[in-house]
């Protein structure tokens, strides 16, 4: 299977090229790489043994030898080029977030529904999220009542400091397009909040309404660098998604609560998952009983391996698909709208194919 990557930036170097290289024993090869900067193309081609590079991504779409396309571009370019790639008959692995408006999200889903190609849309969910989802679906914590997830880091400038090291480049302010309202249109909520919301949707199911608050606390931008959304789920539970660019200590935390217990990531000892059962249903001061849970790290743990398996079996990813990506996009846009209006905003899409 021959793969082309459109986008020769940090995420291609940090994520896609290394993970696809790990699949070489299974017949997967990155044969083409497209990007704007020839120096980056040359460096990546040498590091990862990519035989063909170009500054014109359309060459990849026109090449019949390429089976799948990874779209590793800034998010304003995701859907326009994604639609071209679907029309060219390619399997798609789409970098997160899908886009910043519902018109593009709807167009992407429409194209996916007309295509017989496999479309994996990030964010992908790691082994821990699948394990918590399985516990919830088995009824291990009873009827769901609430959940909380926070995913945050120190901001785009912190991320790009390491990317510049990868490419042996000096400071380049053009990389901080995340802060430019005219270019990015959306801020930390879409950059990092997509992970928190995605995790909650994966575990809890579809969202039916959103209340949101956003702020610009520290970054040089008119876009939000901090956001909190209150989510009402279709199953009646209520959840909270938090994110931001003002957390250089970095955070990933998930807790899910129900009538028979709770689950937390990280676990009680700082790693894995802890499933807590009530010590008593009638006494307040009886300690909960913790159980360590070890996730099953199968093919679902690696997004590229999952994509490969879905392509070969002719199916769409269960969670990381076009419909869920559209649902998450609508939730984030509703959060921005709610922050401005102060009112709850209804969600009309669902996190699965209708």
C-alpha positions in Angstrom: 0.0 0.0 0.0 1.5 3.3 -1.1 0.8 6.4 1.0 1.3 10.1 0.2 1.5 12.8 2.8 0.4 16.4 2.0 2.1 18.7 4.5 5.8 18.6 5.4 5.6 20.2 8.8 5.9 19.3 12.4 3.0 16.9 12.7 4.2 14.9 9.6 7.7 14.7 11.2 6.5 14.0 14.7 3.6 11.6 14.2 2.7 10.4 10.7 6.1 9.5 9.2 7.4 7.6 12.2 4.2 5.7 12.7 3.8 4.8 9.0 7.5 3.7 9.0 6.6 1.2 11.7 4.1 -0.4 9.2 6.8 -1.1 6.5 6.9 -4.8 7.4 3.2 -5.0 6.5 3.8 -3.5 3.0 3.0 0.1 3.8 5.3 2.7 2.2 5.3 6.5 2.1 6.2 7.0 -1.5 5.3 10.7 -1.9 5.6 13.9 0.3 4.2 17.3 -0.7 5.0 20.6 1.1 5.8 24.3 0.7 9.4 24.2 1.9 11.9 22.4 -0.2 14.4 22.2 2.6 11.9 20.4 4.8 10.9 18.1 2.0 14.6 17.1 1.4 15.3 16.6 5.1 12.2 14.4 5.7 12.8 12.4 2.5 16.3 11.6 3.6 15.3 10.8 7.2 12.4 8.5 6.3 13.4 7.2 2.8 10.6 8.9 0.9 11.5 8.6 -2.8 9.3 11.4 -4.3 8.8 15.0 -3.1 6.9 17.9 -4.6 5.7 21.4 -3.8 2.5 20.7 -5.7 0.1 18.5 -3.8 -2.1 17.9 -6.9 0.7 15.6 -8.2 -0.2 13.2 -5.4 -3.9 13.3 -6.1 -3.3 12.5 -9.8 -0.9 9.6 -9.2 -2.7 6.3 -9.4 0.0 4.5 -7.6 -0.9 6.2 -4.4 -3.6 4.4 -2.4 -4.0 6.7 0.6 -3.4 10.3 1.5 -2.5 11.7 4.9 -3.6 15.4 5.2 -1.1 17.0 7.6 -1.8 20.7 7.0 -3.1 23.7 9.0 -6.8 23.2 9.7 -8.1 25.9 7.3 -6.8 23.7 4.4 -8.1 20.4 5.7 -11.5 20.1 4.1 -10.8 21.8 0.7 -7.9 19.5 0.0 -9.7 16.5 1.7 -12.6 16.9 -0.8 -10.1 16.9 -3.7 -8.5 13.7 -2.3 -11.8 12.0 -1.9 -12.8 12.9 -5.4 -9.5 11.5 -6.6 -10.5 8.1 -5.1 -8.0 8.1 -2.2 -8.3 6.7 1.3 -8.0 9.6 3.8 -6.3 10.1 7.1 -7.3 13.6 8.2 -5.4 15.6 10.8 -7.4 17.3 13.6 -9.4 19.5 13.9 -11.6 18.8 10.9 -12.3 22.5 10.1 -13.7 25.7 11.6 -17.2 26.0 10.1 -20.2 23.7 9.6 -20.5 24.3 5.9 -17.2 22.6 5.4 -17.9 19.9 7.9 -21.2 19.0 6.2 -19.5 19.0 2.8 -16.9 16.6 4.1 -19.5 14.2 5.5 -21.5 14.4 2.2 -18.4 13.4 0.3 -17.6 10.6 2.7 -21.0 9.2 2.3 -20.8 9.2 -1.5 -17.3 7.5 -1.4 -16.4 3.9 -0.8 -13.0 5.0 0.5 -11.9 4.7 4.2 -11.8 8.0 5.9 -10.1 8.2 9.4 -10.5 11.7 10.9 -8.4 12.6 14.0 -8.5 12.9 17.0 -7.8 9.2 17.5 -8.4 7.5 20.8 -5.7 5.6 22.7 -6.0 2.3 24.5 -7.1 4.0 27.8 -10.1 5.7 26.2 -11.2 2.4 24.5 -10.8 0.7 27.9 -13.0 3.3 29.7 -15.5 3.1 26.9 -15.7 -0.7 27.3 -16.2 -0.4 31.1 -19.0 2.2 30.6 -20.7 0.1 27.9 -20.6 -3.0 30.1 -22.4 -1.1 32.9 -19.4 -1.3 35.2 -20.1 2.1 36.7 -23.9 2.0 36.4 -26.0 4.8 34.9 -23.8 7.7 33.7 -24.2 10.9 35.6 -21.2 13.1 34.7 -17.7 13.3 33.3 -14.8 15.7 33.1 -11.9 16.0 30.7 -9.1 18.5 30.5 -6.4 18.6 27.7 -4.1 21.6 27.6 -0.5 22.6 27.0 1.8 25.6 26.9 0.7 27.0 23.5 1.8 26.9 19.8 5.0 28.7 20.5 6.1 25.9 22.9 5.1 23.2 20.3 7.0 24.9 17.5 10.2 25.3 19.5 10.7 21.6 19.2 9.5 21.5 15.5 12.2 24.1 14.7 14.7 21.8 16.3 13.6 18.9 14.1 14.2 20.9 11.0 17.3 22.8 12.2 15.5 26.1 11.7 15.7 29.4 13.5 12.8 31.4 14.8 10.0 31.8 12.2 7.0 33.8 13.3 5.0 32.5 10.3 4.7 29.3 12.1 2.6 31.0 14.8 -0.4 31.4 12.4 -2.4 29.9 15.3 -2.5 33.4 16.8 -3.6 35.2 13.7 -7.4 35.6 13.8 -7.7 36.1 10.1 -5.7 32.9 9.3 -6.8 30.5 12.0 -10.3 31.8 12.8 -10.4 29.6 15.9 -8.0 29.2 18.8 -7.2 26.8 21.6 -10.6 25.3 21.7 -10.1 23.8 18.3 -6.4 23.1 18.7 -6.5 21.3 22.1 -10.1 21.2 23.1 -10.8 18.9 20.3 -9.0 16.2 22.3 -11.0 16.7 25.5 -14.3 16.9 23.6 -13.4 13.9 21.5 -12.6 11.8 24.5 -15.8 12.7 26.2 -17.9 11.9 23.1 -16.0 8.6 22.6 -16.9 7.5 26.2 -20.2 9.2 26.8 -21.8 9.4 23.4 -23.4 12.2 21.4 -23.9 15.7 22.8 -27.3 17.5 22.5 -26.5 21.0 23.9 -23.6 23.1 25.0 -22.9 26.0 27.3 -19.5 27.6 26.9 -17.1 30.2 28.3 -13.9 31.3 26.6 -11.2 33.8 27.5 -7.9 35.2 26.3 -5.7 35.0 29.4 -2.1 35.3 28.2 -1.4 34.8 24.5 -0.9 37.6 21.9 -4.1 36.9 20.0 -7.7 37.9 19.8 -8.7 34.2 19.7 -9.5 32.2 22.8 -6.5 30.7 24.6 -8.7 29.2 27.4 -12.1 27.5 27.2 -14.5 25.5 29.3 -17.7 23.8 27.9 -20.6 22.3 29.7 -22.0 19.4 27.7 -25.4 17.7 28.0 -25.2 14.2 26.5 -28.0 12.4 24.8 -28.0 9.8 27.6 -28.9 12.6 30.1 -25.5 12.9 31.8 -23.6 16.2 32.0 -19.9 16.7 31.3 -17.2 19.4 31.4 -14.5 19.8 28.8 -11.6 22.2 29.6 -8.7 23.2 27.5 -6.1 26.0 27.0 -2.8 27.2 25.8 -1.7 28.6 29.2 -0.7 25.3 30.8 3.0 24.7 30.2 2.9 21.9 32.9 0.5 20.1 30.4 -2.6 18.2 31.5 -4.6 15.2 30.4 -7.2 14.1 32.9 -10.4 12.2 32.4 -13.0 11.1 35.0 -16.3 9.4 34.4 -18.9 9.1 37.1 -21.9 6.8 37.5 -24.4 5.3 39.9 -22.2 2.3 40.7 -18.7 3.8 40.6 -16.3 6.0 38.7 -13.2 5.7 36.4 -10.2 8.0 36.2 -7.3 8.6 33.9 -4.5 8.8 35.0 -5.0 6.1 37.6 -4.6 6.4 41.4 -0.8 5.8 41.1 -0.3 8.2 38.2 -0.5 5.7 35.3 -3.1 3.7 33.5 -6.7 3.6 34.7 -8.4 3.2 38.1 -11.9 1.9 38.4 -13.5 2.8 41.8 -16.3 0.8 43.2 -18.4 2.3 46.1 -17.3 0.9 49.5 -21.0 1.4 50.5 -24.1 2.6 48.9 -25.6 3.8 52.2 -22.6 5.1 54.3 -20.8 8.4 53.4 -17.5 7.7 55.1 -16.8 4.2 53.7 -13.8 4.5 51.3 -14.3 3.6 47.6 -12.5 0.4 46.5 -9.9 1.1 43.7 -9.1 -1.4 41.0 -6.2 -0.9 38.5 -7.3 -1.5 34.9 -4.8 -2.4 32.2 -5.9 -1.4 28.7 -5.7 -3.9 25.9 -3.2 -2.3 23.6 -4.3 -3.8 20.3 -4.6 -2.3 16.8 -6.9 0.5 18.0 -4.0 2.1 19.8 -2.2 3.2 16.6 -4.3 5.4 14.4 -2.3 4.5 11.3 -2.5 0.8 11.9 -6.3 1.2 12.5 -6.6 3.1 9.2 -4.7 0.3 7.4 -6.9 -2.4 9.0 -10.1 -0.5 8.0 -8.9 0.0 4.5 -8.1 -3.7 4.1 -11.4 -4.8 5.7 -13.5 -2.2 3.7 -15.0 -0.5 6.8 -15.0 2.9 8.4 -13.4 3.5 11.9 -15.9 3.1 14.7 -15.0 6.3 16.5 -12.5 8.3 14.4 -14.7 8.9 11.4 -16.2 11.8 9.4 -19.5 11.8 11.3 -17.8 12.1 14.7 -15.4 14.8 13.4 -18.4 16.8 12.2 -20.1 16.3 15.6 -17.1 17.5 17.5 -16.8 20.5 15.1 -20.4 21.5 15.8 -19.8 21.2 19.6 -16.8 23.5 19.5 -18.6 26.1 17.3 -21.5 25.9 19.7 -19.2 26.6 22.6 -17.9 29.7 20.9 -21.4 30.9 20.1 -22.6 30.2 23.7 -19.6 32.1 25.1 -20.8 35.2 23.2 -24.5 34.8 23.8 -24.5 33.5 27.3 -27.2 30.9 26.2 -27.2 27.2 25.7 -26.8 26.1 22.1 -28.5 22.9 20.7 -26.4 20.4 18.7 -28.1 18.8 15.7 -25.5 16.2 14.4 -24.7 12.9 16.1 -21.4 11.1 16.6 -22.2 8.3 14.3 -23.6 7.6 10.8 -27.3 8.2 10.6 
